[in-house]
């Protein structure tokens, strides 16, 4: 959680963020919920991206976080 908080200070509210290698999508979810960012979550690993998609859906953020393989 501290890592996510420290990243937040470098991102302006309402910025569009590209997360390259999103893994589980935790950064994208955190930025969207706490800083009202729109995010593009990408990963070359299909399983990692599926995990991110599931986490995004659990948080009802499909309209704010785009995913790309």
Residue, then its C-alpha position, 0 to 999 in steps of 0.5 A: x500500500x505504501x508503494x501505491x501511495x508514493x506513486x500517487x504523488x507523481x500523478x495528477x488528478x484526472x491524468x490518463x495513465x498507461x500502466x505497462x506490465x499491469x500484472x494484477x491491476x492494483x495500481x490502476x484500481x488504486x489510482x482510479x479510486x483515489x485520484x479519479x484517473x483513467x487508466x490503460x492497463x497492459x500486459x504481455x501475459x494473458x493470465x496476468x491481464x485476466x487477473x487484472x480484468x477480474x480485479x477491475x470488474x470486482x471494483x466496477x471500474x470497467x468504464x474507467x480502466x481500459x485493458x490491452x494485451 
